[in-house]
Amino acid sequence: MKISLITLHCVNNYGSVLQAYATQKVLSDMGNDVEIVDYYRPDLTLTHKLFSCYLYEQHNLKGLLNNLVFLPSIIAMQRMFGAFRKKYFKVSPCKYFADTDFGKHPIDADAYIVGSDQVWNSVLNHGLIRPYYLSYAKQGKKKIAYSSSFGVDCLKDEEKGINKELLSSFDYITTRELSGVDIVKGLGIDNVSQILDPTLLLSKEKWLDIAEPCQEKDPYILIYQLHHHDGLDAYISNLAKKQGLKVIRICYRFDEFRKFGHCVYLPRVEQLLSYILHANYVITDSFHVTAFSVNLNTQFESLVPAKQFGGRISSLLKLVNLEDRGVHDYSHSQYDNKIDFTKVNEILNKKRKEDLSLIEQKLNS
C-alpha cells in the first residue's frame, strides 16, 4: 500500500525527527511504501526563524540582534537534523509551503495519514493548518490520524467548529493523549481511540539499531531541559553531589553553556539515544525524552510543566503506572525509588501489540 504521511518532520528538535522516523518505520515494517510529504509550515523556513523574534516578540533592533546572535545555532541545528532526515527519511520529490502547492503538485496515494506529534496544536502551529488535517487527500481515499496530538487538554471555543468540520472526514482517528480522545468525542466524533506515541511503538531493540556507542566513561545524570524551572540547578547540583555523579546537559544553543552541568552541544540524534540509554538517571521536562527513558528502561524523573502541554507527559506516566515519576516540585527526589521495568515493559508490550494491530486493521479494512 502506498501511504502519504504528513507530520512535523522538519522541526529542528529531537522529539520531532524521532517521532517522524518512528512513524515511517512502523508503517514501513508493515510492508507499506511510505513517503513523507516535504511540507514546511510558514514558521519553519530559515528566513522566518531568523526574524521570528523580531516579528513576534521584540519588534525592534534588539530583537533582530538577538536572532543574529543565535543564527550560528540555528544553522548548526539545520545541518545536524537535516543530515538525519537525509539519511533516514523518504520524502516527496516536491516541497510544499502553502495550501496552493498541493493543487499544483497533487499527491496520489492509497491512504493518507497525519501524525504524530502536535500537528493540531494551534499555539505551536500559529493557527490551524489544513494540510495537517489531510485537506490535500484525494476524494474517496482512506484518511487516518496516527497518534496525533492537540497538545492541550481542551480546545478554545472558537476552534471547535472548524475542528469538527475537518476531523469528520477522517475514516479513523487515533490520538496520543487520553485528553485528545475526549476532545474528539466532545466534537461528536466517535471513531477515535488513544494509542502510543510512535517512538513507543518501536521496541527498544529497534532503537538500539541506530543508537551510537556511548563515549562517556563516568556515571552521569542526564539533563534535557526545554523550559525554565526555578531552583532546578540547585536541585541537580545537590543530587549529583550526593550520588557522586557527573552532570551532562544536552544543549541546543551556545548560550546554554552557562547552565549547570557539562554541556553537550547538539549531539547527533543517534548519540542522544545513547546518552539516554546509558545514563544512571535522567531528569527532563520533555515528553519524548520521558518516553525514551521509559522505552529504554532508564531510571528517570519528569518535570511536568505546570501550565500548558503537561498533559502528554501525565498521560504517558499514567499509562505505565509511573505517575510518581512526574515531579512538580523539588521537595524530594525519586532517585532512590527505583523503577521496576519488568512491570512497565509488560504494560508497554501489551499496549504496543494492541496498537500495532489496530493500525494495521484500519489500514487494511
Summary of the structure (lengths in Angstrom):
residues: 365
radius of gyration: 20.4
end to end distance: 12.3
largest distance: 61.7
contacts: 1135
relative contact order: 0.12
helix: 47%
strand: 17%
